[in-house]
Amino acid sequence: MISIKKDKNMKKISNEELKNIHYLEPIDKIRKIIEILRDPIDGCPWDIKQNYQSLADYSIEEAYELVNAIERNDVDDIKNELGDLLLQVILISQVATEKGDFNFDDICNEISKKIIRRHPQIFDHNYNLKDLPHESWEKIKTLEKREKELKKKNILDDIEINIPSILRSIKIQKKAASLNFDWLNKELVLNKVDEELDELKEAIIENGNDNIEEELGDLFFTLINLSRHLNLNPDQTLRKANEKFVHRFNCMENLIEDKNLKWHNLNVNDFKELWRQAKLKTKRG
């Protein structure tokens, strides 16, 4: 979080200026606050030194914190985390304004035009295709980027590299699917999962480290493909699996403490039995 509290040696805004800020509309209020914080003379030293590169990681962090709040269904936290994410958008747009690159209104106008353009079934009265919304979205994205792709060597070059690997896999697969390069159904993807698992087992038997990594990567990629065909978010699915494991492990830890057992004295069979008990205790329903 960025505080607007200033150092005692800095020039503070007047009571009249602060009063005027509170009279502004909400979106104008936060934009004015960030403008004050970025003032090169009287602003906050931390805010003044920020740039595109330094703010990039904060944006990712805030996005993940928002997802976490949503998954916990904590409405107050969802509101707060949305505010933190909006703060990053406003701060980066202020940096852009100062550099003369673009401003916040430009961002709003561009996303408005894009949303209208990608929903012709809603906004274009001459649109007659029967595509589902997500099909239209992908097709229009492909058409929009044709001019860019003419300057590129390959179609998938347009997909960002420095994003989380699971998200990049999804984007790669959706792009390929928009060009009709996709599995026809989830059953075929399941068969591919079995095939990739067999190849991984074979690589492990051969003990070739490079092959093991490659085949494990293929298996991950195919599982993400399966999640897409099952209409499940793989990142969210994995986070839920993480939380389930933590919950069961904590339960097993409590069992060990209740029985006055010592971790270093437990063998494989002991852990299997404790894990079984923990699964029973944490079983849903």
Residue pairs with C-beta under 8 A, 6 or more apart in sequence:
1 84
1 87
2 37
2 44
2 46
2 47
2 87
2 91
3 44
4 33
4 36
4 37
4 44
6 12
6 42
6 44
7 45
10 42
10 44
11 41
11 42
13 21
13 36
21 29
21 32
21 33
22 29
24 32
30 86
30 87
30 90
31 90
31 94
31 104
34 47
34 87
34 90
34 91
34 94
35 94
36 42
36 43
37 43
37 44
37 47
37 48
38 47
38 48
38 91
38 94
38 95
38 98
39 48
40 48
47 91
50 91
50 95
51 95
52 92
52 95
52 96
55 88
55 91
55 92
55 95
58 88
59 85
59 88
59 92
62 81
62 84
62 85
62 87
62 88
63 85
65 81
65 84
66 78
66 81
66 82
66 84
66 85
67 236
68 81
69 77
69 78
69 80
69 81
70 78
71 236
71 239
71 240
89 104
89 107
90 104
93 102
93 103
93 104
93 107
94 104
96 102
96 103
97 103
97 104
116 123
117 140
117 144
118 136
118 137
118 140
118 141
119 133
119 136
119 137
120 127
120 129
120 136
120 140
121 127
121 129
121 131
121 133
121 136
129 136
131 139
138 174
138 175
138 177
138 178
139 178
141 178
142 175
142 178
142 179
145 158
148 158
149 155
149 157
149 158
152 158
155 175
155 179
156 172
156 175
156 176
158 175
159 168
159 171
159 172
159 175
160 168
160 171
161 168
163 171
164 235
166 224
166 234
166 235
166 238
167 235
169 220
169 221
169 224
169 225
169 234
170 224
170 228
170 234
173 182
173 224
173 225
173 228
174 228
176 182
183 189
183 192
183 225
183 229
185 229
186 226
186 229
186 230
189 222
189 225
189 226
189 229
190 226
192 222
192 225
193 219
193 222
193 223
193 226
196 215
196 218
196 219
196 222
197 219
199 215
199 218
200 212
200 215
200 216
200 218
200 219
202 215
203 211
203 212
203 214
203 215
204 212
223 234
224 234
227 233
227 234
227 237
228 234
244 282
247 282
248 275
248 278
248 279
248 282
249 278
251 278
251 281
251 282
252 271
252 274
252 275
252 277
252 278
255 274
255 277
255 278
255 281
256 263
256 266
256 274
261 270
266 274
